[in-house]
Amino acid sequence: MELTSLQKSTVMDILDLYNPEEKVICEFKAPTGSGKTLMATYLISSIMERNQNDKFVFVIATPSSSSLPYFFEQKINKYKKDLPFSKFDVEYIQSPSTAKSDKSEALPKIISEPNKVYIFGKSSFGKGRILSEYGIIDDFVKATIDKKYKLIYIRDEAHIGGESLDKGTLAQNFEKMMSEAASFVLKMTATPDFRNQITKKIILTENELNNPVLNEGKYLLKTNPVVLVNKDLKNDDILDSAIEKFKEIKQKYQDLNIGIKPAMLIQVDNDSTKDAVKSREFKEALEKVKKKLQGANFAWVQYFGNNDKDSNRVYKNNFSLDDITANNNDIDAIIFKIGPATGWDIPRACMLLQLRKVSSSNLNIQTLGRIKRNPYPNLEKNDVTDDYYIYSNVDNDENSAVMYNFKVRSQFEGENFLSIDITNKKDLITAKPQPEFFKLFEEFLSEYEQLICQEINDTFIQNMTVYRKVLSIVNEHQIYTDISNPFIFLRDYNRFINANKKLYNLIKNKVEVFAKEIDISKEFVFTVLLKTFKADILNIVSKTKTYLPKYKIVEQVYDPRSYTQIFNDSPEQDERVPKYGYLFDVFNNDELKSNRQPLDSTPERIVYNKIYDFAEYTNSIKLWAKNQTSSNIFGEYLDDDNNIRHSYFDFIIKFKNGFYLYIEVKSKNDINAEKTKQLEKAYKDYFENMEKDLFAPKLAISVWKVDKGTSKIVADTFYDKRTIKEDLAKVPIKTLLDKLSKLEVS
């Protein structure tokens, strides 16, 4: 199981916070379905790999009940084989009840062992549990410190419990003890405490996860919700609608022919043990659901826990969650309780159904996470698998997920926007490198032979039996690990080659000849060339390119005309409602019109306010909006490896004079500075290589770098200098907007 580029970058950000000499607390927020368990596992492996002279004990604690701790153990063991460092054990610690224990028996002990991961569920440190009542967890922590092991504490769902627990309770004592004893604390939380300036914050947003530029064209999550949420609908009506829609979905998946069978999830709550009327209603409603599914010829299973299972298949209760998870499993509908299924991943699930009298739980992000994972091969995007469906008539409260519906205002339905297409994509497929490239590459190998050999000797030490793998550079000092196991080296090598496949295939033959000439293993030569000398090789590729993209501006009406966004908590938004020129009507939840645009970050809010002020007080903007990555307003460009990418602009503006301005928003402390440089290069190329067209609409693209502390914005603007003679490249924001709004556009 490999991390995507963005997941790996996020892990490295957390890893860089770890300081063996100083206690650090980090709060980590990421969407449900973003792979937090995989990232936490990779972090555990990387800490041990970077610090092989130290001995670690990792404690993972989750407040979630039921199967989540077990799933944690299962997943970590599953991921281990693909980790950079895998010499560690994992153990799920379950605590016996004091009521069931035989006092004549010896009390259980938790032995503190180096390089081991211990997983605790909330029941392990609760009232009436041996591990907490008899101080066994306390002894475990003290032994860890006495042995001078470094304790790393990972707290899952830290927004549940923690500091909000009643003082003096066993659960809070556990939390306090772990937080004080640990060298490093990672709190995975939905609600970071931004008032606390001591804790470090790492935030991964859903838009970042599904940004094809940041994540190398991969989409971890489905992005297009299709919602039917109406508390006034009867159970039969909403169930009938869901069944008919699911029949359509099944046919669409079948037509895709990719071996994925979709699943409908029907969430239910616990049967009431106190209220006989509610219990009867629950059972009657549940039986009606099963009959409806049976009548639609759907295969269904009921999973309320390992000891409470049923199905309408011949195997009845002889199945596990893993069985029905597989993409090609033929179960259509899964009736489940959220508790026993917490932590369960089933990417083929695309519809969630909640019915009154069967489910009373809130429609929250954790619940929705069950249907948002992308099942498409290689995490690519597809119109069919990108849709996820929410059907509910449950009366949700203020803790429910917040839905925003966006609809293009009727007066703007016919307004065009611009996108930028590469017109000669077919040429890219057939383009072959010039002979000039191979000549220059051979000259490079000859000229740098001594330097390459020296780098190989520094990388492969002890007579080339040990690979010195550089993990990071801190204050100009290398942090590295020595790998003597050839199988581990080859595993890393194959990953590395796959990540650089195009460049590897281009230079493969020449490098193999060169490796024979200098009598060094080709794997060693490729490792050094593609790590240390990659920029030099790409420079030769750039000089000898046979393919240059040609760009054309395309006018089209904004699509989609309507879309939905779902948030677990209140997103960033401005308090003011745009009066003039905003592209969308914005509805909050049950069609409550608000027109308050939810935003993804503080820099976006600052930019939104700048545009808002200009639009409200100058009357020169015809329409503007926060753009979406699901829209048709983007620019195509090539990355360094000649892959076609899409840049979805953050804000789009159309002035009354017919000029367009597209804005890309970045923080002053840009965590992806190299990607931003790539985008800026693409924007520059647009206007230098645009097809000549006297009637092409006029466009400028601007990168706005925002200082969150001062709200100051520095802009780098790109435009056609053949038609605009003024220097707009680095003018202040107000000046830029003013000048573009007054340009005479022919």
N, C-alpha and C positions, 0 to 999 in steps of 0.2 A: 504494500500500500504506500504509494508515493505522495508526498506533499506537493501541492501546486506551488508555483513561484511565490504567490502572495502569502500562502500559509507558511512557507519556509522563511520568508522575509519577516513575518510576524514573530515566529519562534526566535529568530536571530535578534529581534528587538528586545524580546523578554530576556533572552540569554545574555545579552550585553549588559543588562541591569545586575546580573549576579556578580557579587563581589565577595570573594572568600574572606576578606578582612573586615567586612562591614555588613551589618544586617540591612536587608532591603525588603520592603513590602510593595508588591505590585498588584494593582487591580486590572484585570483583563476582561474586557467586554467584547463579545462576538456573537453574531446571530445564531439561533438554533439551526443546526444543520451545517455549520461552517467547519465542522471537524475539530471541535475543541479537544476531544479525547485523543485524537491522533496528534494534534499539536502538543498537548501536554506530554504525551508519550515521547515524542521527538525531543522535547525539552529535557526530559529526564535522561534520555540517552546522551544528548549533547553535553549536558553538565558533567556527566561521568567521563565522556570522551575528552573533554577539554581539561579535566582536572584529575588525571589518572593517579596522581600521587596522594590524593585525598580519598577518604572512605565516606560513603554517603548512606543515609537512611532516608527514604522518601515515604511520607505519609499522605495519602489521599483520603479526604473525608467528604462524604456527601450527606446532606440532610435528607435526601430523597429516600423513601422507604422502598420496600419490596425488592425488585430485581436489579436496581441500578448499580449497587456495588459489585454484584456478580457480573454484570455486563462490562463494567470497567475492567475487571480482571480478565475476562474473555478477550476483550478488544486489545488490551495491552499485549497479551500473549500472542495474539494474532499478528499485531503490528511488529513485534520484536524482530522477526527475521529480516525485515527491510530497514532496520535502524542502523545508523552509523556505528553504534556501540550497543551490543546486545548481551553482554555478560552480566545479567542481573536477573533475579528471581522476583516473582510477583505472588503475593498471598492475600486473599480476601479473609479478613479476620471477623468471625462471627462470635458473638458473645452468648453463652448460655444464660438462661434465666435463673435468678437466685431461687425462685419458687420451685424449680424442677431439679435443682442440684442436690446431690447427696453430700452432706457435710462431712461424711467419712472419707470421701474421695479427696485426693490432692487437688488444690486449686490449679487451674490452667495458668500457663505462663506464656508471655510473648517474648521470644528470644530475639534480641536486637542483633541483626546480622548486617555486615557491610554490603553495600550495593544491592539493596533489596527494597522493593516497593510494597508497602503495607496499605491495604484498602479497608476503610472502616465505613459502615453504614451508620445512620444516626442511632439505630437501636443498640449499637455496641457501647455507646456511652450514655445511655438513658437510665432512667430509674428502674431498679429491679434487675439490672444486668450485672453479672459477676465482674466483668472487666472493669466497670466503673465503680461499682459498690465496694469492691475489695481492693481498689487501688492498683489493679494489675496494669492498667494503662500508665499510671503514674510511674510505676516501677520500670516499665519499658522505656519511657522517656528519660528517666534518670540514668538507666544503664547506657542508653545511647550517648548521653552527654559524658558520662564517666569514661566510656571507651574512646572519647574524643572523635566520634563520628560526627559529620556535619548533617544536621537534620534539615530537610527541605519539606515544607508543609504546603500542600496544594489543597485548597478548599473549593470544592465544586459548589456552584449555586450559592455563593457567599451572601447574596441578598436575602436568602432564607435563613433565619436564625442569626447566628453570630452575635453581634453586639445588641441586637434587639431581644435576645433571650433574657429571661428573668435572672437577675443577679443571684449567684449562689447555687444555681441549678447545676447538676452534673454535666449537662450539655455545655453550659457556658464555661464551667471549670475546664473542660476538655479544650474548648476553643482558646481560652486564655493561656492555658499551659502550652499548647502547641505554638501559638503565636509568639510567646515569650522565649521558648526554647529553640525555635527554628532560626537557622542562619539566613534563610530566604523563604518568604511567604508569597505564594501566588494565589490570589483570590479571583476565581472565575465568577463574574457577577453581571447581572443585567443592569445594575444601578450603581456605577462607581460614585464614590463620595468626592465630588469636585471641590468641596470646601476644605478637604484635608490636603494640605500642600506637602505633607511628608511622603505620602504614598505615591508611587509612580503609577502612571496610567498608560495602558496600551489599549487602543480602541480599534476594532476592525468592524467596518460597517457593511451592510448588505450591498450597497452600491459599489463599494470597493471589491467585494467578492465577485460581483458580476460585471466588473469593468474589464472588458477584453484587453485593454491596454495594460492594466496593472497585473492581470492574471494570465497572460500569455494565451488569450483566446479561450480560456476554460471558464465554465459556469458551474459553480458548486450547487447553486440553488435554482429552482424554477423561479421565473420572474413575473409571470402574468396570472394574477388571481382572477378567477371568475366567481362572483359572489351572488348568492341568493340568501340573504339574511333578513328575515321578516318574522317578528314574534307573533304577528297576527295570523300566520298561516297555520292550518291544522296539520297534524302529523301525517295523515294520509296524503294530503296535497303535496307536502314537501318531499315525502318519500317517493311518491309517484314521479314527481319531477326529477328527482335524483336518479331514479332507476332508468327513466327514458334517456336522460343525458348520458348516463354511464354506458348504455347500449351504443350510443354514438361514439363515445370515447373508445370502447373496445374495438369498434370497426376501424377507427383511425389508427390505433396502434397496430392492428392486424395488417393494414395497408402499408405501414412503415416497413414491415418485414425485418425487424431487427431483434426478434426473439424476446421482446419485453411484453408481458401481459399486465395491464394496469390493475390496480386494486382500489376498492372503495373501503374506507374505514368508517365504522359506525361506533362512536364513542358513547359508552354508558357509564352510569355511576353505580355505587353500591346500593344493593337492595336495602330498603329501610327495615331495621330489626325492631324498631319501637312503634312505628305507625302502621297498623294493619291495613288501613285504606291505601296509603302510599305504596306499601309492599304489593298489594293486589294490583294497583294501577301499573306498577313497574312490570310485573310479570305478564300482565295482559298486553301491555304495549310491546314488550319484547317478543312475545309470541306472534303478534301481528306483523312485526318487522320480519320475522323469519318466514312467515307465510307469504308475504309480499315478495321476498327474495326468491323463495321456492317457485312462486308463480311466474316470476320473470326468468326462470331456468338458470338462476345464478347459483354457483357453488359458494357456500358460506362456511365459515368456522366461527365458533365462539371461544374467546380466550379471556378468562377472568383470573388466570393464574395456572400454574402447572397442575394443580389438583382440581381445577374447575374448567374443563374444556369439553367442547362438543362440536359436531359438524354434521352436515347432511351428506357427507361422503362415506364410503364404506369403511374407512378407517376410524370413523367416529372421533374418539378422543386420543387416538394414537398419533399425535403430531407435536412438533415443537415450534417455537417462534422462528427458528432458523429455517425449518422446512418451508414455511409459507412466505419467507422473505425473498427467496430466489426469484430473479427476474422472470423465469419461465414457468413459475408455479401457476397452476390453473385455478386457484381460489379467487373468486371475484370480490367477495365481501368478507370483511373481518370485523366481527363485533367484539370490542375490547374495552377493558377498564384501563384508564390512564395510569393507575398505580403499577400494576403488574407489567405494563408495557413501557414504563419509563425507561429511557435510554435505548429503546429499540429503534433500529434503523431499517426502513423498508422503502428504498427509493422508488420502487414501482408504484407505490401508493400515490394517487393523484387526486382523490376526492375524500373530504371529511364531511360526515353527516352527523349532526346533533339534533336530537328530537326531544321535545318536552315530555316529561313523565318518565323518560328513559335516561336523559342526561340533564344535569343542572349545572355542570361545570362551566366556568367562563370560557369564552373563545379566546384563548391566550396564545402567545407565541410558542410556548412549549408544546401545546396541542397541535398547532399548525405546523410545527417543525416535522411532524410525522409525514406530511405530504409534500414538503417543499424541496426535498433533495432531488438533484438531477440524476435520472437513471440513464441518460443517453451515453453511448460508448464514448470514451475519452473526454467526458464532461463537455461535449460540444452542445451547441444550442440548436434546438429544432422546434418549429412552430407547434407541433403536436405535444411533445413531452415538456414544453415550457409552460403549458397551462396547468394550473391547479385549481380545484373546485371546492367551494365552501358552501354547504347547505345547512342552514340552522334556523330553528324557530324558538331557540332557548332565549329567555329574557336575561341578557347579560347585563352586568353592572359596570361601575366605573373602573374596575380592575381588568376589564376585558381588553382585548386588542383594539387599537384605534384604527379605523379605516377611513381613508381619504379617497373620495371619488373625484376624478378630474374630467371635465367635459369642455371641449372647445366651444367657446361662446358663439351663439348663432351668427352674430355680426362678423365673425372672423372665419366662418366655415370655408369660404372660398379663397382665403388669403394664401399666397404661395410663400414657401421658405426655400432655402437653398441647401443642397448637399453637394459634396465633391466626390466624383467617381474617377477611378482609374479606368481609362478607356481601352488600354491595350493589355488587359489581363492575360489574354491568350498568348501574347508574346512572351510573357514571363515563364509560362510552362515550357515553351520550346527553346528559350534562350540558353545558349551554351557559352561557357567561358571562352574568352579570346585566347589564342595561343600566346599573346603578350603576357597574360597572367602567369602561365606556367613558366615562361622565361624569367619573369621578374621573381617568381617564387623560388625557382632554382638558384637564382643569384642571391636571394635573401638567405637561403639555407647555407650556401657556400660562404657568404660574408660573415654570417653569425655562427658558423659551426663551432668555433671554440667557446663562445658564450653559451650556446645551447648545451654543449657537453658539460660545461662547468655547472650549469643549472641542474642538469640531470644528476651530476655527482652530489650536489647539495640536497637534492630531493630524495634520491635513492642511496642511502648510506650503508655503511658496514658491508662493503663489497657488493653493493646493490641487492642486499637481502632484506632491507628495511625501508619502507616507504614513509618518509617524513611528511605527513599531511598537515598543511597549514590550515588552521581553523579560523583564525582571525588575526588582526594586527591592532594592538592597543598601544598608544603612545610610541609608535614606530617599532614596537617589539612584537615578534611573532609568537602567537600561541599555537602550538602544534601538538600532534600526537604521532607516535611511531607505530606503524602497522607492519608486523612481521609475518602475519598469516596471509599467504598468497591468495587464498579464496576470498578473504575480506577485501584485499586490494582489487581483485578482478571484479568483485561485485560493484565496488565504487567506480571502477574504471568503466564498466559497461553502462552504468547510469550516466556517467559524465559524457561518454561518447553519444549516447542517445539524446542528451540535452544539446549537443552541438552537431547533430546529424548532417545538416547540409554542408557545413564547413568541412567536417570530417570526410564526407564523400568527395568533396572537391579536391582535397589535397592528399587523399589516401594513397594513390599510386606513387606519387613523388616522394612522400614521406617513407613509404616502405623501402624504396630504393635507397634513400638517404640513410635509413636505419641500418641497412646491410653494409653500406660503405663505411660507417663509423663503428660497426659491429656492436650495436646496442639494441636491446629489445625494442621492437616497434611500439609496444604499449608504453614504455618509459618515454619514448620520443614524443608520442602523441600527447601524453599527459602534460609534459612540459610545454610543448608548442601551444596547446589549446588553453593552458592556464596562464603562462607567463608572456607568451608572444602573440596572443590572440589579436590584440589591437593592431599589431604590425601587419598581421596577415589580412585582417579586414581592411586595412588601409590599401593594400595591394588590390584586393577585390574591388574596392571603390574606384581606384584609378583605372581599372580595366573592365569596368562593367559594360556588357553588351546590351543590357536592358535598362532603359530609363523610362520610368512611368510617365504617362501623359495624363493630364487632368482636365476634367470638364465640369463646369458648374451645371447642375440639374435643378430645375424649378419643380416643386411639387407641393401639394397641400399637406399640411401636418397630419401625420398618422402615427399612432392611433388617435382617433377623434375622441376616445374616452379610455380611461384606464384607472386602475385602483392600486393604491399603496396601503400596506398594513404595517402598523407600528405597535410595539408592545408598551412603549411609554411615550410621553409627549416629545415629539421631535423638536429640533431647533425651528423657531418660526418668529416672524416679526409680528408685533401686536397690531400693526396698522393694516387695514384692508385696502388693496389697490383700487382706486376709483376709476382710473383711466388706462385703457390699453392693455390690460392683462389678458393673455390668450385664453385662460381657463376660468370657468366657474369651478370653485372648489367646495365640495360637500363633505362634511364631517359626519361619519357614521350613518345614521338613518336619514340621509338626504337633508341634514341640517346644514344649510348654506352658511359657509364661514368666509370663503375666499382668502383664508390665511394659509399661505403656502408653506407646507412642511419642508424643512431643509436638512441637509445631511451633516452640516458642520458649522462651527463658528465662522470660519472664513466665508462660507456661502451666505450666512446671515448678514455679514458685513457688506458683501458685494450686493446682495439683494437690497439692502437699505440705500446704497449709493444709487442704484438704478431707480429705485422707488422715488427718491428725492428728485432726481433729474426728470423722471416721467411726470411727476405731480406738479412740478413748479415751472417747467419750461414749455410744456405742451408741444414738444417736437417729436415724441416717440409715438408711432402709430400702434405698435403692439410689442409686447415682450413677455418672456416666460422663463421659468426654470425648465430646462430640457430634461428628457428622460432617456435612459440607455435603451429603452424599448422603441424609441422613435425612429423615423426615417431621416432625421437631421444629423448627419455625421460627415466626417471626411475620411476617405480611404487613404492609406499611406503604407509604405514599406518599412519594416523594421530592419535592423542591421543584418538579419539573416534572410532578407528578401521574402519574408512572409507578409501577406496583406493583412493589415489591421484596420480597425475602425476607431476613430476618435469622436466620441459623443460629447459635444460642447455642453458646458454646464448651464450657460444662459444664452438666450437668443433674443436679439433686438432688431426690429424693423422700424426705421425712422420714417417720418412722413414724406421725406424727399426721395424715398425709394432705396436708400442705402441700408445695408445690413451689417450688424456687428455681432460676431460670435465670441463668447468669453469662456476661457478655460480658467478655473479657479484653483490656485495652489496656495499652500501655506508657505510662509517665509522659510520655515524649517521643513523643507520638502524632503519627505522620507524616500521619494523616488526621483531624485534629481536626474539620474541618467535617463529615465523614461521621459521626463519633461524635456530634456535636451533633444531626445528623439522626436518628440512632438513638434518642438520649435523648428527643428530641421525640416520636418514635413511641411509645416505651415509656410516656411520660406520657399520650399520647392513648389508649392501650389502656385504661387504667383510668378515664379520664374519660368515654370514649364506649363502654364495654362494654355490651352488651345486658343488661338486668336479668334476673338468673336466680338465685333464692335457692339453687338447688342446684348452681350453678357451682363447680367445684373452686377452691381458693384458690391463688393464684400470686403470686410476687414476681419481678421481674427486676432484676438488679443489674449495674452496670458497674464492674468492678474495675480501677483504674489502678495499675500495678505499677512501683515503682522498682527497676530491675534491680540497682542498686548496693547498696541497703540491704535489699531484699526487703520493704519496707513497701508496704502496699496501702491505697489510699483508695477507698471504695465510695460510689457514688450509687445508691440503691435506689428502685424504683418499685413501687407496689402500690395496692390499692383502699383508700383511706382511709375509705370508708364502712363497711367491715367490720373494719378494723384501726385502732384508735384510737391505738395507740402510734406515736411518731415514730421510724421506722426509716430515714429518708431518708439520713442520713450517719453512722450509728453505726459503730463499729469492727467489723472482720470477725468476731471471736470473739463479740461481743455480738449481731451480726446472726444468725449461725448458731444461737446459743443461744436467742434469743427466738423465731425462726421454728420451731424444733424443739419449743417448749413451748406454742405457740399452741393454743387450743381451736378445732378446726375442726368446724363443725356439718355 
